[in-house]
Amino acid sequence: MKKYLIQISFTADSFASLVKKPENRLESVIPMVNAMGGSFVGSWLSLGQYDSTAVIEMPNDISMEAFKMAVMAGGGLTRFDLTPLMSFEDGVQAMELAQKVRYTPFSGKEGSSEK
């Protein structure tokens, strides 16, 4: 399964509700992920730009995007940033593949078809 890094930010109303009635939001979110064929690897409250960070496994990008849409449609977040993750083993394969091709940057010199 594919792994994804999720970084979210709550709305002010969400924080007000959580302060008024504290709860572990994972109890609501984990069953959603499981129902879509995925699983939580881990989740943490975070300090700084994001309020919570998680690593989730999902069968594919469509399932992950559907999860994101469902969560954002609930209206409790201002941000849901998503980063697909790659293992180091897959990264090495990508490096090996990159050795086989060469990118030629635009030169900007006269005679170029770009204007």
Backbone bond lengths (Angstrom), bond angles and torsions (degrees), N, CA, C in turn:
res aa  C-N    CA-C-N  psi(-1)  N-CA   C-N-CA  omega(-1)  CA-C   N-CA-C  phi
1 M - - - 1.445 - - 1.522 109.51 -
2 K 1.313 115.09 152.82 1.462 120.81 179.44 1.528 110.09 -81.45
3 K 1.322 115.46 144.34 1.463 121.21 177.78 1.524 109.28 -105.30
4 Y 1.335 114.69 144.44 1.456 121.95 -179.01 1.520 109.78 -134.25
5 L 1.324 115.82 138.15 1.454 122.30 170.93 1.520 107.02 -92.65
6 I 1.325 116.08 127.55 1.464 121.79 178.40 1.517 108.21 -117.63
7 Q 1.321 116.36 132.69 1.458 122.22 176.25 1.525 107.09 -128.91
8 I 1.342 116.06 122.31 1.461 119.83 -174.74 1.525 111.49 -124.61
9 S 1.324 114.55 157.05 1.453 122.50 173.84 1.529 108.16 -127.92
10 F 1.324 115.81 133.11 1.463 122.17 -179.83 1.525 111.16 -82.55
11 T 1.332 116.43 155.41 1.465 121.14 170.87 1.527 108.50 -76.72
12 A 1.313 116.32 163.86 1.469 120.93 176.01 1.528 110.03 -61.04
13 D 1.327 117.67 -39.28 1.472 121.19 178.48 1.525 111.41 -63.36
14 S 1.322 117.23 -37.29 1.466 120.49 177.28 1.515 110.53 -63.17
15 F 1.340 116.68 -44.81 1.468 119.55 177.39 1.521 111.06 -61.66
16 A 1.325 117.38 -42.46 1.466 120.69 179.81 1.522 110.39 -60.26
17 S 1.320 116.94 -42.27 1.468 121.08 178.72 1.523 111.70 -65.60
18 L 1.331 117.06 -40.35 1.460 120.98 -179.62 1.530 111.93 -69.67
19 V 1.321 116.83 -33.87 1.461 119.82 177.00 1.532 109.86 -70.46
20 K 1.333 115.97 -40.82 1.466 120.99 179.97 1.527 111.25 -66.58
21 K 1.335 115.59 -41.83 1.469 120.95 -178.73 1.537 108.19 -138.61
22 P 1.349 117.25 86.60 1.471 119.94 -178.14 1.530 112.44 -58.21
23 E 1.317 115.06 139.08 1.467 120.79 176.78 1.519 109.62 -154.84
24 N 1.321 115.34 156.01 1.463 122.12 175.19 1.522 107.02 -88.46
25 R 1.318 117.64 106.18 1.466 122.16 -177.02 1.534 112.64 -64.58
26 L 1.314 116.96 -18.97 1.469 118.76 178.03 1.525 111.54 -61.96
27 E 1.331 116.61 -28.56 1.466 119.72 179.11 1.525 111.60 -63.18
28 S 1.323 117.73 -23.98 1.465 121.61 176.67 1.519 112.29 -92.20
29 V 1.328 116.17 -32.23 1.460 120.31 -171.47 1.533 113.16 -87.68
30 I 1.315 117.84 -38.38 1.471 120.16 -177.93 1.527 112.16 -58.25
31 P 1.347 120.06 -44.08 1.474 118.41 177.38 1.535 113.50 -60.44
32 M 1.344 117.22 -32.49 1.470 119.92 176.51 1.524 110.11 -63.01
33 V 1.327 115.94 -47.28 1.470 120.77 -178.79 1.528 109.79 -63.05
34 N 1.331 116.80 -44.85 1.466 120.71 179.32 1.525 111.60 -60.78
35 A 1.338 117.16 -40.09 1.469 121.42 -179.78 1.522 111.93 -64.98
36 M 1.336 116.92 -22.96 1.462 121.08 179.75 1.529 111.47 -95.23
37 G 1.336 116.78 10.76 1.461 120.78 177.63 1.509 113.93 85.93
38 G 1.331 117.62 11.67 1.451 121.01 -177.52 1.514 112.38 -108.76
39 S 1.340 115.31 -173.52 1.461 120.64 177.49 1.529 109.32 -154.38
40 F 1.325 115.49 153.19 1.459 121.77 175.28 1.517 108.93 -86.12
41 V 1.316 117.32 130.46 1.453 122.64 173.38 1.524 108.17 -86.60
42 G 1.335 115.84 -41.54 1.457 121.42 178.16 1.509 110.11 -177.98
43 S 1.332 115.67 157.79 1.451 120.44 179.11 1.521 108.98 -149.79
44 W 1.332 115.74 143.80 1.453 121.35 -175.81 1.508 110.13 -141.83
45 L 1.329 117.10 147.44 1.451 120.59 164.93 1.517 105.59 -74.86
46 S 1.313 116.54 145.17 1.463 118.44 -176.35 1.524 110.15 -132.17
47 L 1.308 114.75 153.40 1.455 122.44 179.45 1.519 108.38 -101.09
48 G 1.316 116.69 141.48 1.457 119.64 177.17 1.505 112.31 112.93
49 Q 1.309 116.02 -138.60 1.463 122.38 -173.48 1.527 112.54 -62.59
50 Y 1.319 117.82 -33.69 1.461 122.11 -178.02 1.521 109.75 -114.96
51 D 1.324 115.90 152.92 1.457 121.29 -179.35 1.518 112.71 -94.22
52 S 1.324 116.53 -23.59 1.460 120.87 179.07 1.524 109.20 -152.63
53 T 1.320 114.75 147.39 1.460 122.17 179.45 1.518 107.88 -132.76
54 A 1.323 116.58 141.00 1.460 120.56 179.71 1.520 109.81 -143.68
55 V 1.321 114.84 156.29 1.455 121.84 168.33 1.522 105.68 -118.10
56 I 1.326 114.96 125.12 1.466 121.93 -176.22 1.522 108.62 -125.99
57 E 1.318 115.69 143.46 1.467 121.27 170.79 1.518 107.75 -102.76
58 M 1.315 115.99 134.03 1.463 121.94 176.59 1.529 108.49 -135.38
59 P 1.333 116.45 153.15 1.470 118.92 -178.49 1.527 113.82 -61.75
60 N 1.349 116.94 -32.67 1.463 119.28 -176.04 1.528 109.88 -165.19
61 D 1.329 115.68 174.28 1.465 121.33 -178.65 1.530 112.12 -64.19
62 I 1.323 117.39 -33.53 1.463 120.38 -179.69 1.526 110.11 -64.06
63 S 1.323 117.25 -45.18 1.471 120.92 177.69 1.518 111.00 -62.35
64 M 1.324 117.04 -40.51 1.463 120.43 -179.37 1.516 110.40 -65.96
65 E 1.314 116.96 -44.13 1.466 120.39 -179.81 1.532 110.54 -66.10
66 A 1.322 117.67 -37.23 1.469 120.49 176.82 1.523 110.86 -63.47
67 F 1.334 117.19 -39.96 1.466 121.00 176.35 1.522 109.94 -61.97
68 K 1.326 116.48 -46.64 1.469 120.71 179.42 1.525 110.69 -58.97
69 M 1.326 117.15 -45.68 1.467 121.02 179.83 1.528 111.59 -60.37
70 A 1.327 116.11 -43.81 1.467 120.39 -179.26 1.522 111.10 -63.57
71 V 1.331 116.66 -42.79 1.465 120.56 -179.32 1.525 110.29 -67.49
72 M 1.324 117.71 -46.81 1.463 120.40 -178.76 1.529 111.62 -66.31
73 A 1.311 117.85 -31.70 1.468 121.06 178.76 1.529 111.58 -65.12
74 G 1.329 116.68 -21.59 1.462 120.64 178.26 1.515 113.39 -69.76
75 G 1.324 117.72 -20.23 1.451 121.79 174.30 1.518 116.64 82.45
76 G 1.321 119.79 6.08 1.453 120.76 -177.06 1.512 115.06 -91.74
77 L 1.332 116.95 -1.05 1.466 120.47 -176.76 1.520 111.33 -122.65
78 T 1.318 115.25 151.43 1.461 120.14 171.55 1.525 111.01 -100.44
79 R 1.340 116.30 -20.87 1.470 121.58 -179.29 1.512 110.58 -144.32
80 F 1.317 115.08 145.38 1.463 123.19 171.94 1.521 105.03 -144.01
81 D 1.323 116.65 89.63 1.462 120.85 -179.56 1.523 108.94 -92.51
82 L 1.303 115.09 134.90 1.456 122.52 -171.66 1.522 109.63 -125.32
83 T 1.335 116.11 128.71 1.460 121.72 177.89 1.519 109.44 -128.69
84 P 1.350 118.45 113.55 1.456 119.46 173.79 1.534 108.94 -64.42
85 L 1.317 116.30 139.41 1.465 121.26 -178.93 1.522 110.56 -107.29
86 M 1.331 116.19 152.08 1.457 122.42 -179.77 1.522 108.20 -130.72
87 S 1.307 116.13 138.90 1.464 119.75 177.42 1.525 109.47 -69.18
88 F 1.325 115.94 159.05 1.464 119.42 176.86 1.527 110.53 -63.57
89 E 1.330 116.76 -34.17 1.469 120.10 178.36 1.531 110.38 -61.63
90 D 1.345 117.05 -44.40 1.463 120.17 177.11 1.518 110.66 -66.74
91 G 1.330 116.60 -34.94 1.460 120.87 177.60 1.519 111.75 -62.11
92 V 1.331 117.07 -40.68 1.472 120.69 177.58 1.526 109.66 -64.22
93 Q 1.329 117.88 -40.07 1.467 120.38 176.77 1.527 110.34 -61.49
94 A 1.340 116.90 -39.74 1.458 120.55 177.87 1.529 110.55 -64.10
95 M 1.331 116.93 -40.34 1.468 120.89 177.85 1.520 110.91 -61.60
96 E 1.331 115.80 -42.78 1.464 120.45 179.79 1.526 110.91 -64.72
97 L 1.309 117.19 -39.45 1.464 121.16 177.66 1.529 110.27 -67.03
98 A 1.333 116.82 -39.31 1.469 120.97 179.40 1.523 112.01 -62.22
99 Q 1.350 117.41 -27.39 1.464 120.68 177.72 1.528 111.71 -63.40
100 K 1.325 117.34 -23.94 1.463 121.75 -172.77 1.526 113.42 -87.59
101 V 1.316 117.76 -7.62 1.465 120.70 -178.91 1.531 109.18 -127.56
102 R 1.315 115.42 159.94 1.464 119.57 178.61 1.516 108.28 -136.82
103 Y 1.315 116.11 130.75 1.453 123.04 177.04 1.521 108.50 -94.81
104 T 1.332 116.53 132.41 1.453 121.33 176.00 1.520 107.80 -107.99
105 P 1.333 117.36 115.13 1.467 119.62 -179.10 1.517 111.99 -71.26
106 F 1.310 115.81 158.11 1.463 122.81 175.19 1.517 109.05 -61.86
107 S 1.320 117.00 131.68 1.455 119.78 -175.15 1.524 112.90 -90.08
108 G 1.332 117.58 -28.37 1.463 120.62 -178.55 1.506 113.84 74.09
109 K 1.329 117.57 11.80 1.461 121.20 -178.54 1.519 110.64 -89.21
110 E 1.360 115.74 158.38 1.465 120.77 177.07 1.515 110.30 -56.99
111 G 1.327 114.59 147.71 1.451 120.00 -179.26 1.508 111.71 92.15
112 S 1.309 116.26 -6.70 1.457 120.77 178.34 1.515 108.67 -76.20
113 S 1.304 117.63 149.85 1.465 121.76 177.79 1.525 111.40 -76.05
114 E 1.323 118.55 -14.34 1.481 122.59 178.53 1.522 109.38 -82.65
115 K 1.312 118.17 138.73 1.470 121.60 176.59 1.497 110.24 -132.96
